[in-house]
Amino acid sequence: MSAELGEVRETWEHLGSTDPYWAVLTEREHAGGDARALFFESGRHEVQSVADFLARHGKSIGDVAVDFGCGVGRLSIALAERCKEVSGVDVAASMLEEARANNPHGDRVRFIHNDASTLPFEDDTVDFVLSLITLQHIPPRLSLRYLLEMIRIVRPGGHLVFQLPSHLPMPTPIAEEFCHAEIAVVSSPATAGPGESQYVELSVRNTSDGVWPYGQLLNAANHWRRDGEVVRHDDGRVTVPALQPGESTTLSLRVMTPSAPGEYELELDLVQEHVAWWEQLGNQTVRVPLTVTGTAVAAAAEVVAEAGADEEATAEAEPVAPAKPESNKTMQMHGVHTDLVRGLFDQLGCTVLEAVPDQRAGETWVSYLYLVEVGEYEMKLRS
Ligand SMILES: C[S@@+](CC[C@H](N)C(=O)[O-])C[C@H]1O[C@@H](n2cnc3c(N)ncnc32)[C@H](O)[C@@H]1O
């Protein structure tokens, strides 16, 4: 296995064993009861919209489907309501364990562990491959390989529907005179374990005379300080909506506590990605104390919230060294430019029937949902 794929697997194994439902949708509560039902209902809506997408082109899912990057089975289970056989494939055994426990369809749905860069299916044996919010977490060299594999396993005339970000547009900088905010903590835990995810509720008011526009990568974010020094610069992110002068909003920021026990300060600021942290522009940050209890976590996964997180942002090493050095593992975001994706299918005799702009990667990315018809036998790569 390549180091790249090993890293992807390690990250997702960790997420699957600690917080699988959050890792799938990065929404706050999927713990049980109604929330769990809503989680699977969202899968049904996704599959319905995919079926509608196909239907607009006079196409359908067919009998045999593969869900690449199936997670806990949200889409595989919904697909099984429409076709005879579904295989959910995932790199993380921890996710699949949960998926199998969720499966109400018996043998018609198989969950397959796959940590290779190939797909475990024979040539031309599948009618349809679906992949949502998965390829965006895989480095392009690998995701392109998986796209080739999808073409290989789907029979000529079969279809792929996948979502893949293309590129990050640069934001228009908000004029410095409008970068004035009042940040206040509404609630925050006083203590937490090491390497734990926690939520901080904060309010943000636009105290400037100008509108903060939506879609320009303005986020609330946090640092961690110890003894006054920043020990981790980049952690959680949550999108700040458009705010008029004087208007305020309440946000829920997911943070990951440091891996070494001790007394910390959680510092809240606003950041316009690729432009500036507002503290650098003279804005007042807010700090709240937080005690990290217990014993050090050897290798806590540092998870950058998907919404608006800068791909390049990585946690800084902690001077308060735990038993082992901190891991920099993140749920990474990647894109493959749409020209390259279209060119690839074109060269391999497949047809991109449509690529519609898509919001699944958040407002940060230009992203598409592709519908591809797989071409004739002689044009495909064979295994
Ligand atoms: C955000 S979750 C999405 C799950 C599912 N597609 C859904 O929409 O509910 C991404 C999933 O992709 C899986 N994944 C990441 N890299 C993968 C790879 N190389 N091969 C297969 N699965 C992968 C992760 O383990 C995780 O379960």
The ligand as a MOL file (V3000), in Angstrom:
LIG
                    3D

  0  0  0     0  0            999 V3000
M  V30 BEGIN CTAB
M  V30 COUNTS 27 29 0 0 0
M  V30 BEGIN ATOM
M  V30 1 C -17.4690 11.4940 4.5080 0
M  V30 2 S -17.6150 9.7590 4.4820 0 CHG=1
M  V30 3 C -18.9570 9.5420 3.3310 0
M  V30 4 C -19.6740 8.2330 3.4580 0
M  V30 5 C -20.8020 8.0140 2.4470 0
M  V30 6 N -20.3600 8.1920 1.0930 0
M  V30 7 C -21.9820 8.9150 2.7280 0
M  V30 8 O -22.1930 9.8630 1.9530 0
M  V30 9 O -22.6830 8.6690 3.6960 0 CHG=-1
M  V30 10 C -16.2140 9.2720 3.4980 0
M  V30 11 C -15.9770 7.7970 3.5240 0
M  V30 12 O -15.0050 7.4840 2.5280 0
M  V30 13 C -14.1660 6.4870 3.0250 0
M  V30 14 N -12.9120 6.4880 2.2650 0
M  V30 15 C -11.9170 7.4020 2.3270 0
M  V30 16 N -10.9180 7.0220 1.5050 0
M  V30 17 C -11.2990 5.8700 0.9060 0
M  V30 18 C -10.6870 4.9810 -0.0240 0
M  V30 19 N -9.4740 5.2220 -0.5080 0
M  V30 20 N -11.3560 3.8620 -0.3990 0
M  V30 21 C -12.6020 3.6060 0.1090 0
M  V30 22 N -13.2180 4.3980 1.0140 0
M  V30 23 C -12.5780 5.5150 1.4050 0
M  V30 24 C -14.0110 6.8370 4.4930 0
M  V30 25 O -13.5740 5.7560 5.2800 0
M  V30 26 C -15.4300 7.2780 4.8480 0
M  V30 27 O -16.1910 6.2070 5.3070 0
M  V30 END ATOM
M  V30 BEGIN BOND
M  V30 1 1 1 2
M  V30 2 1 2 3
M  V30 3 1 2 10
M  V30 4 1 3 4
M  V30 5 1 4 5
M  V30 6 1 5 6
M  V30 7 1 5 7
M  V30 8 2 7 8
M  V30 9 1 7 9
M  V30 10 1 10 11
M  V30 11 1 11 12
M  V30 12 1 11 26
M  V30 13 1 12 13
M  V30 14 1 13 14
M  V30 15 1 13 24
M  V30 16 1 14 15
M  V30 17 1 14 23
M  V30 18 2 15 16
M  V30 19 1 16 17
M  V30 20 1 17 18
M  V30 21 2 17 23
M  V30 22 1 18 19
M  V30 23 2 18 20
M  V30 24 1 20 21
M  V30 25 2 21 22
M  V30 26 1 22 23
M  V30 27 1 24 25
M  V30 28 1 24 26
M  V30 29 1 26 27
M  V30 END BOND
M  V30 END CTAB
M  END
